[in-house]
Amino acid sequence: MTAALTPAADPTSTPGRGGGFTRQLAGNVAAMPVGGLPPAIVERARQGVLDYIGVAIAGSAEPGARISQQLVAEDGSRPTSTVLGTGLRSRPAGAALCNGLAAHSQDFDDSNPWAQGHTSVSVLSAALALAEELGSSGMELLTAYVAGVDVAARIGVATGPGADRHGFHLTGITGAFGAAAACGRLLGLDIDGLQGALGLAATAASGIKGVFGTQGKHLNAARAAVEGMLAARLVDRGFTAPDEAITGATGYCAGFTDTWDVARIDERMAGRNGMEDVVFKFYACCHGTHSTIEGISRLRRERPFGVREVERVVLRIPPVLRQICMIDRPTTGLTGKFSLQYVAALALAGRDTGPAAFTDEAVADPVIAGLIDRVELVDGEAALAARAPTDVLVELTSGEQLSASVNAVDPAPDAQLPGQRTRLEQKFAALAGPVIGESQAAELAAAVACLHETPTVAAVLRLAATGRTAS
């Protein structure tokens, strides 16, 4: 058993003269060397940027993204940053909002179990928009991205299950801290400044799970990007912030979680960087459903069966998934993304599980609705976390029983990164090609692959734009 960190007294000193945990995080961010990251971390970061841009371009036509584009198009200020997948440009905050909404709108963006949410959507939405305005190099962006994801992961691990149990959406929380760290790094803030930026992010971090199944979930991720960027930019201009707004007696951990424990960071991360726990999606739905999809798909490959042969399906799941993928019978495409029964039915029928499977029309399919009735959820061991395996049992009308156990939420080890890159390039082409054209999408993917050598991020992002505007 580990000892939980005791919240410190409310800070009253000038930023940089006090603070424990927050200052440690700031020191980590400030010390991260540009050009000195391990090659495997740089490769993971390049893959993260590629995947993020692809899902953002594909999501740029989604209704929520279009609404945000209309808002920023009405802003008459000097535009400096690209709204991905469109012909729009905006101030960095507007681009971060639009790109964050787009990148999360199909629920196809990566996850980070350590951060308990989606890290790239918030960190990169903020960092890319700001890096473009600042004229930052590709390696400066990658370093800021890695630093931001690491901060989000550390806070997520220390937070424990308490915040999620109380109804908070951790993407909107850890994402704000990660975005603040990444933007602070791009702005060249010193340890004092980074400490202040994280302190301001603490007061802006928020998001509830009650919005799941609506565009409000996308807003949680996008708002975290905007608030994190704002925190860093305010401190850069001299805005004051508390020394320890994370672990202070009236700070973040006191208000959001009753399971705060910094000792978990060493136990679970064991000296690794948060980027090492980024897990990419290959199905356009909640990551908690992916083990179900892969389990059923494996059984169909090993012993092909038809829809009429399915008598009963039992999913033995980590109990925490009932709080995440909790919609038993979805009525819209968005709610389908958070339904274990619906994705199980898709997999049983051999249907595609990309964005097209999560429309209002797809959810209303009577074949899928009939299969949903045959899916039963059973709790696994209570101690198991969301990244534990899902056990799938398919009972056929013949009495034959098929079973599989799959964990689809573990990151790829270093040795598998080349194969993962291939899959991500295929995903990117499928998502970005229809929006910006196959040739331009291929050129963009090649540019991201060389991002660590690119003098300015802006040169890459120009390839992610089109002549299309919001209407």
NORDA-V545162 format. One record per pair of residues at least 24 apart in sequence whose ideal C-beta (glycine too) atoms are under 7 Angstrom apart, sorted by the first residue. I is the first residue (numbers start at 1). GAP is how many residues later the second one is. D is the distance in Angstrom with one decimal. If there is no record, write none. Layout:
BEGIN
i=<I | I>
gap=<GAP | GAP>
d=<D | D>
END
This chain:
BEGIN
i=<2 | 2 | 2 | 2 | 3 | 4 | 4 | 5 | 5 | 5 | 5 | 7 | 7 | 7 | 7 | 7 | 7 | 8 | 8 | 8 | 8 | 9 | 10 | 10 | 10 | 11 | 11 | 11 | 11 | 13 | 15 | 15 | 15 | 15 | 15 | 15 | 15 | 16 | 16 | 16 | 17 | 18 | 18 | 19 | 19 | 19 | 20 | 20 | 21 | 21 | 21 | 22 | 22 | 22 | 22 | 22 | 22 | 23 | 23 | 25 | 25 | 25 | 26 | 26 | 26 | 26 | 27 | 28 | 29 | 29 | 29 | 29 | 29 | 29 | 30 | 30 | 30 | 32 | 32 | 32 | 34 | 34 | 34 | 35 | 37 | 37 | 40 | 40 | 41 | 41 | 41 | 42 | 42 | 43 | 44 | 44 | 44 | 44 | 45 | 45 | 45 | 45 | 46 | 46 | 46 | 46 | 46 | 47 | 47 | 47 | 48 | 48 | 48 | 48 | 49 | 49 | 49 | 50 | 50 | 50 | 50 | 51 | 51 | 51 | 51 | 52 | 52 | 52 | 52 | 52 | 53 | 53 | 53 | 54 | 54 | 54 | 54 | 55 | 55 | 55 | 55 | 55 | 56 | 56 | 56 | 56 | 56 | 57 | 57 | 57 | 57 | 57 | 57 | 57 | 58 | 58 | 58 | 58 | 58 | 59 | 59 | 59 | 59 | 60 | 60 | 60 | 60 | 60 | 62 | 62 | 62 | 64 | 64 | 64 | 64 | 65 | 65 | 65 | 65 | 66 | 68 | 68 | 68 | 69 | 69 | 70 | 72 | 72 | 73 | 73 | 80 | 80 | 81 | 81 | 81 | 82 | 82 | 82 | 82 | 84 | 85 | 85 | 85 | 85 | 86 | 86 | 86 | 86 | 86 | 87 | 87 | 87 | 87 | 87 | 88 | 88 | 92 | 92 | 92 | 92 | 93 | 93 | 93 | 95 | 96 | 96 | 96 | 96 | 96 | 96 | 97 | 97 | 99 | 99 | 100 | 100 | 100 | 100 | 101 | 101 | 101 | 104 | 104 | 104 | 105 | 106 | 106 | 107 | 107 | 107 | 107 | 108 | 108 | 108 | 109 | 110 | 110 | 110 | 110 | 111 | 111 | 111 | 112 | 112 | 112 | 112 | 112 | 112 | 112 | 113 | 113 | 113 | 113 | 113 | 114 | 114 | 114 | 114 | 114 | 114 | 114 | 115 | 115 | 115 | 115 | 115 | 115 | 116 | 116 | 116 | 116 | 116 | 117 | 117 | 117 | 117 | 117 | 118 | 118 | 119 | 119 | 119 | 119 | 119 | 120 | 121 | 121 | 122 | 122 | 122 | 122 | 122 | 122 | 122 | 122 | 122 | 123 | 123 | 123 | 123 | 123 | 123 | 123 | 125 | 125 | 126 | 126 | 126 | 126 | 126 | 126 | 127 | 127 | 127 | 128 | 128 | 130 | 130 | 130 | 131 | 131 | 132 | 132 | 132 | 134 | 135 | 135 | 136 | 136 | 137 | 137 | 137 | 138 | 138 | 138 | 138 | 138 | 138 | 139 | 140 | 141 | 142 | 142 | 143 | 144 | 144 | 144 | 145 | 146 | 146 | 147 | 147 | 147 | 148 | 148 | 148 | 148 | 149 | 149 | 149 | 149 | 150 | 150 | 150 | 151 | 151 | 151 | 152 | 152 | 152 | 153 | 153 | 153 | 154 | 154 | 157 | 157 | 157 | 157 | 158 | 158 | 158 | 158 | 158 | 159 | 159 | 159 | 160 | 160 | 160 | 160 | 160 | 161 | 162 | 162 | 162 | 163 | 163 | 164 | 167 | 167 | 167 | 168 | 168 | 168 | 169 | 169 | 169 | 169 | 171 | 171 | 171 | 171 | 172 | 172 | 172 | 172 | 172 | 172 | 172 | 173 | 173 | 173 | 173 | 175 | 175 | 175 | 176 | 176 | 176 | 176 | 176 | 176 | 177 | 177 | 177 | 178 | 179 | 179 | 179 | 179 | 180 | 180 | 180 | 183 | 183 | 183 | 183 | 184 | 187 | 187 | 189 | 189 | 189 | 193 | 193 | 195 | 196 | 196 | 197 | 197 | 197 | 198 | 199 | 199 | 199 | 200 | 200 | 200 | 200 | 201 | 201 | 201 | 202 | 202 | 202 | 202 | 203 | 204 | 205 | 212 | 213 | 213 | 213 | 213 | 213 | 214 | 276 | 277 | 278 | 279 | 279 | 279 | 280 | 280 | 282 | 282 | 283 | 284 | 284 | 284 | 284 | 284 | 285 | 285 | 285 | 285 | 286 | 286 | 286 | 286 | 287 | 288 | 288 | 288 | 288 | 289 | 289 | 289 | 290 | 290 | 291 | 291 | 291 | 291 | 291 | 291 | 292 | 292 | 292 | 292 | 292 | 292 | 293 | 293 | 293 | 294 | 294 | 295 | 295 | 295 | 295 | 296 | 296 | 296 | 296 | 296 | 297 | 298 | 298 | 299 | 299 | 299 | 299 | 300 | 303 | 305 | 307 | 307 | 307 | 307 | 309 | 309 | 310 | 310 | 310 | 310 | 310 | 311 | 311 | 311 | 312 | 312 | 312 | 313 | 313 | 313 | 313 | 313 | 313 | 313 | 314 | 314 | 314 | 315 | 315 | 315 | 315 | 315 | 315 | 315 | 316 | 316 | 316 | 316 | 317 | 317 | 317 | 317 | 318 | 318 | 318 | 318 | 318 | 319 | 319 | 319 | 320 | 320 | 321 | 324 | 329 | 330 | 331 | 332 | 332 | 333 | 333 | 333 | 333 | 333 | 336 | 340 | 341 | 341 | 342 | 342 | 344 | 345 | 345 | 345 | 435 | 436>
gap=<259 | 261 | 262 | 265 | 260 | 256 | 257 | 242 | 255 | 256 | 257 | 240 | 241 | 242 | 244 | 246 | 247 | 236 | 239 | 240 | 241 | 240 | 238 | 239 | 240 | 231 | 232 | 233 | 237 | 230 | 177 | 180 | 181 | 184 | 225 | 226 | 228 | 175 | 176 | 179 | 226 | 225 | 226 | 176 | 224 | 225 | 224 | 227 | 225 | 226 | 241 | 173 | 176 | 177 | 222 | 223 | 224 | 168 | 172 | 126 | 129 | 173 | 165 | 168 | 169 | 172 | 164 | 122 | 118 | 122 | 152 | 155 | 156 | 165 | 160 | 161 | 164 | 111 | 114 | 115 | 105 | 106 | 109 | 104 | 106 | 109 | 374 | 377 | 105 | 232 | 234 | 100 | 410 | 374 | 231 | 232 | 234 | 373 | 97 | 100 | 101 | 230 | 96 | 402 | 403 | 405 | 406 | 373 | 374 | 377 | 62 | 72 | 97 | 230 | 75 | 399 | 402 | 374 | 378 | 395 | 398 | 59 | 229 | 373 | 377 | 51 | 57 | 68 | 69 | 72 | 31 | 395 | 411 | 373 | 374 | 377 | 378 | 48 | 51 | 53 | 54 | 376 | 28 | 29 | 43 | 46 | 47 | 27 | 28 | 374 | 375 | 378 | 379 | 407 | 48 | 297 | 373 | 374 | 377 | 43 | 44 | 46 | 47 | 24 | 25 | 26 | 42 | 375 | 40 | 43 | 44 | 37 | 41 | 151 | 154 | 33 | 36 | 37 | 40 | 404 | 29 | 30 | 33 | 29 | 401 | 400 | 25 | 26 | 396 | 397 | 52 | 53 | 48 | 51 | 52 | 50 | 379 | 382 | 383 | 380 | 350 | 351 | 379 | 381 | 379 | 380 | 382 | 383 | 384 | 378 | 379 | 380 | 381 | 382 | 381 | 382 | 37 | 38 | 41 | 137 | 133 | 136 | 137 | 34 | 29 | 30 | 33 | 129 | 130 | 133 | 125 | 129 | 26 | 30 | 25 | 121 | 122 | 125 | 117 | 118 | 121 | 114 | 117 | 118 | 113 | 178 | 249 | 177 | 178 | 179 | 230 | 173 | 176 | 247 | 172 | 168 | 169 | 170 | 171 | 168 | 170 | 176 | 37 | 40 | 41 | 162 | 165 | 166 | 167 | 164 | 166 | 273 | 274 | 296 | 39 | 42 | 43 | 154 | 155 | 160 | 163 | 37 | 38 | 41 | 55 | 59 | 159 | 40 | 43 | 48 | 54 | 58 | 39 | 53 | 54 | 57 | 58 | 53 | 103 | 30 | 33 | 56 | 59 | 159 | 158 | 54 | 100 | 49 | 53 | 54 | 56 | 57 | 99 | 102 | 103 | 106 | 25 | 26 | 29 | 52 | 55 | 56 | 59 | 97 | 100 | 53 | 56 | 57 | 99 | 102 | 103 | 55 | 56 | 59 | 329 | 333 | 53 | 56 | 99 | 55 | 326 | 325 | 326 | 329 | 52 | 321 | 323 | 50 | 321 | 317 | 318 | 319 | 313 | 314 | 315 | 316 | 319 | 322 | 313 | 46 | 316 | 309 | 310 | 42 | 38 | 41 | 42 | 37 | 127 | 129 | 34 | 35 | 38 | 30 | 31 | 33 | 34 | 29 | 125 | 126 | 129 | 123 | 124 | 125 | 26 | 27 | 30 | 25 | 26 | 122 | 116 | 121 | 124 | 111 | 120 | 107 | 108 | 111 | 112 | 102 | 103 | 104 | 106 | 107 | 97 | 98 | 101 | 97 | 99 | 100 | 101 | 104 | 98 | 95 | 96 | 97 | 93 | 94 | 159 | 41 | 42 | 43 | 39 | 40 | 88 | 38 | 39 | 40 | 51 | 36 | 49 | 50 | 53 | 33 | 34 | 35 | 48 | 49 | 51 | 52 | 32 | 33 | 34 | 83 | 46 | 49 | 50 | 25 | 28 | 29 | 48 | 51 | 52 | 24 | 28 | 51 | 50 | 45 | 46 | 49 | 50 | 48 | 51 | 52 | 45 | 46 | 49 | 50 | 48 | 45 | 49 | 43 | 46 | 47 | 42 | 43 | 48 | 39 | 45 | 34 | 35 | 38 | 48 | 42 | 43 | 46 | 31 | 34 | 35 | 41 | 26 | 27 | 30 | 43 | 44 | 49 | 50 | 42 | 27 | 47 | 126 | 114 | 119 | 121 | 122 | 125 | 120 | 135 | 134 | 133 | 130 | 131 | 132 | 140 | 144 | 141 | 145 | 70 | 69 | 70 | 71 | 73 | 74 | 52 | 58 | 68 | 73 | 38 | 39 | 51 | 52 | 122 | 33 | 36 | 37 | 98 | 36 | 51 | 54 | 118 | 119 | 98 | 99 | 115 | 116 | 117 | 118 | 48 | 51 | 52 | 55 | 98 | 100 | 50 | 54 | 60 | 112 | 114 | 95 | 97 | 109 | 111 | 48 | 51 | 52 | 96 | 98 | 50 | 106 | 108 | 93 | 95 | 103 | 105 | 50 | 99 | 91 | 41 | 42 | 60 | 64 | 87 | 88 | 38 | 61 | 64 | 84 | 86 | 84 | 85 | 86 | 62 | 64 | 83 | 31 | 35 | 61 | 62 | 63 | 80 | 81 | 62 | 64 | 79 | 25 | 29 | 60 | 62 | 63 | 75 | 77 | 62 | 64 | 74 | 75 | 60 | 62 | 63 | 73 | 62 | 66 | 67 | 68 | 70 | 60 | 61 | 63 | 65 | 66 | 65 | 62 | 43 | 33 | 32 | 28 | 31 | 25 | 26 | 27 | 29 | 30 | 27 | 37 | 31 | 34 | 26 | 30 | 31 | 26 | 27 | 30 | 31 | 30>
d=<5.6 | 3.7 | 6.6 | 6.9 | 6.4 | 6.1 | 4.5 | 6.0 | 6.1 | 6.4 | 4.7 | 5.2 | 6.1 | 4.7 | 6.7 | 6.4 | 5.5 | 5.4 | 5.9 | 5.7 | 6.8 | 5.9 | 5.5 | 5.4 | 5.8 | 4.8 | 3.8 | 4.8 | 5.8 | 5.6 | 5.3 | 5.6 | 4.3 | 7.0 | 6.6 | 5.5 | 5.8 | 6.7 | 3.2 | 6.0 | 6.7 | 3.9 | 6.5 | 5.8 | 3.7 | 4.1 | 6.3 | 6.6 | 5.6 | 4.9 | 6.0 | 5.4 | 5.2 | 6.2 | 5.3 | 6.7 | 4.9 | 6.8 | 5.1 | 5.4 | 6.5 | 6.0 | 4.9 | 3.7 | 4.1 | 6.2 | 5.5 | 6.8 | 4.5 | 6.4 | 4.9 | 6.8 | 5.5 | 5.2 | 6.4 | 4.9 | 5.8 | 5.8 | 6.8 | 4.9 | 5.6 | 5.9 | 4.9 | 5.7 | 6.6 | 6.2 | 4.6 | 6.6 | 6.0 | 5.8 | 5.5 | 6.2 | 5.7 | 5.4 | 5.0 | 6.8 | 6.2 | 7.0 | 4.6 | 5.4 | 5.3 | 6.0 | 7.0 | 6.2 | 6.3 | 5.6 | 6.9 | 6.6 | 5.8 | 5.5 | 6.4 | 5.0 | 6.8 | 5.7 | 6.5 | 5.5 | 6.2 | 5.7 | 5.6 | 6.3 | 4.6 | 5.8 | 5.5 | 5.3 | 7.0 | 5.9 | 6.4 | 4.7 | 7.0 | 4.7 | 6.2 | 6.7 | 5.6 | 6.3 | 3.9 | 4.3 | 5.0 | 5.2 | 6.3 | 4.6 | 4.8 | 6.2 | 4.4 | 6.4 | 5.1 | 4.6 | 3.9 | 5.3 | 3.7 | 6.3 | 4.5 | 5.0 | 6.3 | 6.2 | 6.3 | 6.9 | 3.7 | 6.6 | 6.4 | 3.8 | 5.9 | 4.0 | 5.0 | 6.0 | 3.1 | 5.5 | 4.5 | 6.7 | 6.6 | 3.9 | 6.7 | 5.2 | 5.6 | 3.8 | 5.3 | 6.3 | 4.8 | 4.0 | 5.5 | 5.7 | 5.4 | 4.6 | 5.0 | 5.4 | 3.6 | 4.8 | 7.0 | 5.9 | 6.9 | 5.2 | 6.5 | 4.2 | 4.1 | 4.7 | 5.6 | 6.3 | 4.4 | 6.1 | 5.3 | 4.8 | 5.1 | 6.8 | 6.8 | 6.6 | 6.8 | 6.2 | 5.3 | 6.4 | 6.7 | 6.1 | 5.5 | 4.5 | 5.2 | 5.0 | 6.0 | 6.4 | 4.0 | 4.9 | 5.2 | 6.4 | 5.3 | 6.3 | 6.8 | 3.9 | 4.6 | 4.9 | 4.6 | 4.3 | 5.2 | 5.7 | 5.1 | 5.4 | 4.6 | 6.8 | 3.8 | 5.3 | 2.9 | 4.4 | 4.8 | 6.7 | 4.5 | 4.5 | 4.2 | 6.9 | 5.0 | 4.9 | 4.9 | 5.9 | 5.6 | 6.2 | 4.8 | 5.5 | 4.4 | 6.8 | 6.9 | 5.2 | 6.2 | 4.9 | 6.3 | 5.1 | 6.9 | 4.4 | 6.7 | 6.9 | 5.9 | 6.7 | 5.2 | 5.4 | 7.0 | 5.8 | 6.9 | 6.9 | 4.9 | 6.1 | 3.9 | 5.4 | 5.1 | 6.8 | 6.5 | 5.9 | 4.4 | 4.3 | 4.7 | 3.7 | 6.8 | 4.5 | 6.7 | 4.3 | 6.9 | 6.3 | 3.8 | 6.5 | 6.9 | 4.1 | 3.3 | 5.8 | 6.5 | 4.7 | 6.0 | 4.8 | 4.9 | 6.6 | 5.8 | 6.7 | 6.9 | 7.0 | 4.4 | 6.8 | 2.9 | 6.8 | 6.0 | 5.0 | 5.4 | 4.0 | 4.5 | 6.6 | 3.9 | 5.7 | 6.7 | 6.8 | 4.3 | 5.4 | 5.0 | 6.4 | 3.7 | 3.9 | 6.2 | 5.3 | 4.1 | 5.3 | 4.2 | 4.2 | 6.3 | 6.3 | 6.6 | 6.8 | 5.2 | 5.4 | 5.9 | 5.6 | 4.4 | 5.4 | 4.9 | 5.6 | 6.0 | 5.6 | 6.9 | 5.6 | 5.5 | 6.5 | 5.6 | 6.4 | 3.9 | 5.6 | 6.6 | 3.4 | 6.0 | 6.9 | 5.0 | 6.5 | 5.1 | 6.3 | 6.0 | 6.8 | 4.2 | 4.2 | 4.8 | 6.0 | 6.4 | 5.1 | 5.4 | 6.1 | 5.1 | 3.9 | 6.2 | 4.6 | 3.1 | 5.9 | 4.5 | 5.0 | 6.7 | 5.1 | 3.7 | 6.6 | 5.4 | 5.2 | 4.1 | 5.7 | 3.3 | 6.4 | 6.9 | 2.9 | 6.1 | 5.3 | 6.6 | 5.0 | 5.2 | 5.3 | 6.2 | 6.0 | 6.2 | 4.9 | 5.9 | 5.8 | 7.0 | 4.9 | 6.3 | 6.1 | 3.2 | 6.5 | 6.0 | 6.7 | 5.6 | 3.4 | 4.5 | 3.6 | 4.6 | 4.3 | 6.8 | 5.5 | 5.4 | 6.5 | 6.3 | 6.2 | 6.0 | 3.9 | 5.8 | 5.0 | 5.0 | 6.5 | 5.7 | 5.1 | 6.8 | 6.9 | 5.8 | 2.3 | 3.4 | 6.5 | 6.4 | 4.8 | 4.3 | 6.7 | 6.0 | 6.8 | 6.0 | 3.4 | 6.8 | 4.7 | 5.5 | 4.2 | 4.2 | 5.0 | 4.7 | 4.9 | 6.5 | 6.9 | 6.7 | 5.9 | 4.9 | 2.5 | 5.9 | 3.9 | 4.4 | 5.2 | 6.2 | 4.7 | 3.7 | 7.0 | 4.1 | 5.7 | 4.8 | 6.7 | 6.4 | 6.3 | 5.1 | 6.8 | 6.9 | 4.2 | 3.7 | 4.8 | 4.3 | 4.7 | 6.8 | 3.8 | 4.8 | 3.8 | 3.6 | 6.2 | 6.6 | 4.8 | 6.7 | 5.4 | 4.6 | 3.8 | 5.3 | 6.1 | 4.3 | 6.4 | 6.3 | 6.5 | 5.4 | 6.1 | 7.0 | 5.1 | 3.9 | 5.7 | 6.3 | 6.3 | 5.4 | 6.2 | 5.7 | 6.9 | 5.0 | 6.9 | 6.2 | 6.6 | 6.5 | 4.1 | 6.7 | 5.3 | 4.6 | 7.0 | 5.8 | 4.1 | 5.7 | 6.7 | 6.3 | 6.3 | 5.3 | 5.5 | 5.1 | 5.7 | 4.7 | 4.8 | 4.7 | 5.7 | 5.4 | 5.6 | 4.3 | 3.9 | 6.6 | 6.3 | 3.7 | 4.6 | 5.9 | 4.4 | 6.8 | 5.7 | 5.8 | 5.3 | 6.9 | 5.3 | 6.5 | 5.5 | 4.8 | 5.7 | 4.7 | 4.9 | 6.0 | 3.6 | 4.4 | 4.1 | 6.1 | 3.7 | 5.8 | 5.7 | 6.9 | 5.4 | 5.0 | 6.7 | 6.7 | 5.6 | 4.6 | 5.4 | 6.3 | 5.7 | 6.0 | 6.6 | 5.5 | 6.5 | 6.5 | 4.8 | 5.5 | 5.7 | 6.7 | 5.8 | 6.5 | 6.6 | 4.8 | 5.8 | 4.7 | 5.5 | 6.8 | 4.4 | 6.0 | 6.8 | 5.6 | 4.7 | 6.8 | 6.9 | 5.3 | 5.0 | 5.8 | 4.3 | 6.0 | 6.4 | 6.6 | 5.3 | 6.9 | 6.1 | 6.0 | 4.9 | 5.0 | 6.8 | 3.8 | 6.0 | 6.8 | 6.0 | 5.3 | 5.5 | 4.5 | 6.3 | 5.5 | 4.5 | 4.5 | 6.8 | 5.5 | 6.6 | 5.0 | 6.2 | 6.8 | 6.4 | 5.2 | 6.7 | 5.2 | 6.3 | 4.3 | 4.3 | 5.1 | 6.5 | 5.8 | 4.6 | 6.3 | 4.6 | 4.4 | 6.9 | 6.2 | 4.7 | 3.7 | 4.9 | 6.6 | 6.7 | 5.3>
END
